[in-house]
Each structure stands twice: as structure tokens, then as C-alpha cells.
Amino acid sequence: MTTIFLGLLAYVIGSVPCGVLVAKTKNINIREHGSGNIGATNIARTLGKKEGIITLLGDSLKGVLALWLCSFFLGDPSKLAVIGFMAFLGHLFSVFLKFRGGKGVATGLGVFLYLAPLAAFGAIAVFAITLSICRYVSLGSILGALSLPIIGIILDAPKAYIITGFGIAALIIIKHRENINRLLTGTESKFGKKSQKN
């Protein structure tokens, strides 16, 4: 029962729509602007880099906070992996947004900054290198997500963390399917350019 309760708590924490809240401070409904996504990229393109960074930090901290709180009651890696995944699902399917949400990159990162920080930093490096070369946030996010469980395997992370990493990566890729189509057709927007899509 404790794990179920904490899983629900993690889901609610993950459901907090940081991007929506940041946009509301500017009296803007972010779902009606730009791509309509609630993540940091659309926030940055619509409201500015400072707001984008705040959203990125907020979404990442959701994963860290959920795991930190639950770690006082759970210590088993398998249960902590479930908690992290529930926080991630909360962002994708927010109870506060009628079970809609963002693409989960920042929250997934936050989960692994707690569970496997070295793997998370490796994924950040993959994202940064990809972005510097191609200037596509979406491609960097996809490759970073894919690299995370692979790096976890190399670093001999607990099996539960690796499985969770692959699950998170799969959902992130699914959430980026429109971006993938645009990448394939050459119509994806590059970082630093304002666009109606991200």
C-alpha cells in the first residue's frame, strides 16, 4: 500500500504543469501559442529564454523531488524506479490538464539525475553535442533519451533503472513522432529560430 500511495504522490508531483504556470504569470495560455506544447522549448520560443530555463528547471525538479520524498520510505531500486516512472507519466498525462501534457524530456532527466546521475550527465552531453552540431532540440532530446539507458548499462546501473530508462526513452520518442516526421522531410525548426512548431 505504501508503494501505491507514493506512486500516486509521484504522479501528482509530475503532473504539475510548470510551463503552463510560467506562462500564466504573463497572462498567456501557452497551449494556444507556438506549437501548443507546455515544455521548455515552446516556452522559450514564445516567452523568452529566461522563462524557458525556469520551465526546464521546474520540470526537471519534479522528478528529483518525487524521488527524494519517496526515498524516505522506500529504498529498493525496483520500487524507486516505479516511483520515477510515475512522476514521468504525470508530466506526460497530467491530471491537471485532462491527462494531456508535455514530451517528458526534462522530467525524465530529473528522474535519472536522482537515480543514476552519471548516466543523466552522459545523456546531457549527448544532447548538447547533437544540438551544437545540428541545432535541432528534438533530435538532441531523442538521442539523449536513447543514450541514457545505454550509458546506464555501461555503468552497470541497477537493472530496474535500465528498464525504466528504456521505457522513458520509448515514450519520449513516441511523443516526438511529429518532430521525427519533420526531421525526415527537412521542415523541423532549428534552435534559435521562432516557429509555430517545435
C-alpha positions in Angstrom: 0.0 0.0 0.0 2.9 2.3 0.8 4.3 1.9 -2.7 0.9 2.5 -4.3 0.3 5.7 -2.3 3.8 7.0 -3.0 3.4 6.2 -6.7 0.2 8.2 -6.8 2.0 11.1 -5.0 4.9 11.0 -7.5 2.3 11.0 -10.3 0.6 14.2 -8.9 4.0 15.9 -8.4 4.9 15.0 -12.0 1.5 16.3 -13.2 2.3 19.9 -12.1 2.5 21.8 -15.4 5.4 24.1 -14.8 5.3 25.6 -18.3 1.6 26.4 -18.0 2.2 28.1 -14.7 5.1 30.1 -16.0 3.1 31.3 -19.0 0.2 32.3 -16.7 2.5 34.8 -15.0 2.5 36.5 -18.4 -1.3 36.1 -18.8 -0.7 33.6 -21.6 -2.2 30.2 -22.3 0.8 28.5 -23.7 -1.3 25.8 -25.2 -2.7 28.4 -27.6 0.7 29.7 -28.7 3.6 28.3 -30.8 3.4 24.6 -31.0 1.0 24.4 -28.1 3.4 22.3 -26.2 3.9 23.0 -22.5 7.7 22.3 -22.5 10.7 24.5 -22.2 11.4 24.8 -25.9 8.0 26.3 -26.7 8.1 28.4 -23.6 11.5 29.8 -24.6 10.4 30.5 -28.2 7.1 32.1 -27.1 8.1 34.0 -23.9 11.9 34.1 -23.8 15.0 32.2 -22.7 14.6 33.0 -19.0 11.1 31.6 -18.9 12.3 28.6 -20.8 15.1 27.9 -18.3 12.7 28.3 -15.4 10.4 25.8 -17.1 13.2 23.4 -17.8 14.4 23.5 -14.1 10.9 23.2 -12.8 10.1 20.1 -14.9 13.4 18.5 -14.0 13.0 19.2 -10.3 9.6 17.4 -10.4 11.4 14.1 -11.0 14.1 14.8 -8.4 11.5 15.9 -5.8 9.2 13.0 -6.2 12.1 10.5 -5.7 13.7 12.4 -2.9 10.4 12.5 -0.9 9.6 8.8 -1.6 13.2 7.7 -0.8 12.5 8.3 2.9 10.0 5.4 2.8 11.5 3.2 0.0 15.0 2.0 -0.6 14.6 -0.8 -3.1 15.8 0.2 -6.5 12.9 -1.5 -8.2 10.4 0.5 -6.2 12.3 3.7 -6.7 12.3 3.1 -10.4 8.5 2.7 -10.3 8.2 6.0 -8.4 10.4 7.8 -11.0 8.4 6.4 -13.9 5.1 7.5 -12.2 6.5 11.1 -11.9 7.4 10.9 -15.6 3.9 9.7 -16.6 2.4 12.5 -14.5 4.1 15.0 -16.8 3.0 13.2 -20.0 -0.6 12.7 -18.8 -1.2 15.5 -16.3 -4.2 15.2 -14.0 -4.4 19.0 -14.1 -4.6 19.1 -17.9 -7.2 16.5 -18.5 -4.5 13.8 -18.9 -2.6 15.7 -21.5 0.9 17.0 -21.0 4.4 17.6 -22.4 7.0 15.4 -24.0 8.7 14.4 -20.8 12.4 15.1 -21.6 13.1 17.4 -18.6 11.1 15.3 -16.1 12.8 12.1 -17.4 16.1 13.8 -16.9 15.2 14.8 -13.4 14.3 11.2 -12.6 17.7 10.0 -13.7 19.6 12.9 -12.1 18.4 11.2 -8.9 18.5 7.5 -9.8 21.7 7.5 -11.9 23.3 10.9 -12.1 26.4 9.8 -14.2 24.1 8.4 -16.8 22.0 11.6 -16.7 25.1 13.7 -17.3 26.1 11.5 -20.1 22.7 12.0 -21.7 23.0 15.7 -21.3 26.4 15.6 -23.1 24.8 13.7 -26.0 22.0 16.3 -26.2 24.5 19.2 -26.0 26.8 17.7 -28.7 23.8 17.0 -31.0 22.3 20.4 -30.5 25.7 22.1 -31.2 26.1 20.2 -34.4 22.6 20.0 -35.8 20.7 22.8 -33.9 17.7 20.5 -33.5 16.3 20.4 -30.0 14.1 17.4 -30.9 16.9 15.3 -32.3 19.1 16.1 -29.3 16.3 15.1 -27.0 15.6 11.8 -28.8 19.3 10.8 -28.9 19.8 11.9 -25.3 16.9 9.8 -24.2 18.1 6.8 -26.1 21.6 7.2 -24.8 20.5 7.3 -21.1 19.7 3.6 -20.6 22.7 2.6 -22.8 25.0 4.6 -20.6 23.3 3.0 -17.6 24.2 -0.4 -19.0 27.8 0.6 -19.4 27.9 2.0 -15.9 26.3 -1.2 -14.5 23.3 0.6 -13.1 20.6 -1.5 -11.4 18.5 -3.5 -13.9 15.3 -1.7 -12.8 16.8 1.7 -13.7 17.9 0.5 -17.1 14.4 -0.9 -17.8 12.8 2.4 -16.7 15.3 4.2 -18.9 14.2 2.3 -22.0 10.6 2.9 -21.1 11.1 6.6 -20.7 13.1 6.7 -24.0 10.4 4.9 -25.8 7.7 7.3 -24.7 9.8 10.3 -25.4 10.3 9.0 -29.0 6.5 8.5 -29.4 5.9 12.0 -28.1 8.3 13.3 -30.7 6.8 11.4 -33.6 5.7 14.7 -35.3 9.2 16.1 -34.9 10.6 12.9 -36.4 8.4 13.4 -39.5 9.5 17.0 -39.8 13.2 15.9 -39.4 12.7 13.4 -42.2 11.1 16.0 -44.5 13.6 18.7 -43.6 10.9 21.1 -42.2 11.9 20.8 -38.5 12.8 24.2 -36.9 16.3 24.7 -35.7 17.1 26.1 -32.2 17.2 29.9 -32.0 14.5 30.3 -34.7 11.0 31.3 -33.9 8.5 28.9 -35.3 4.9 27.6 -34.9 6.3 24.1 -34.4 8.9 22.5 -32.1 
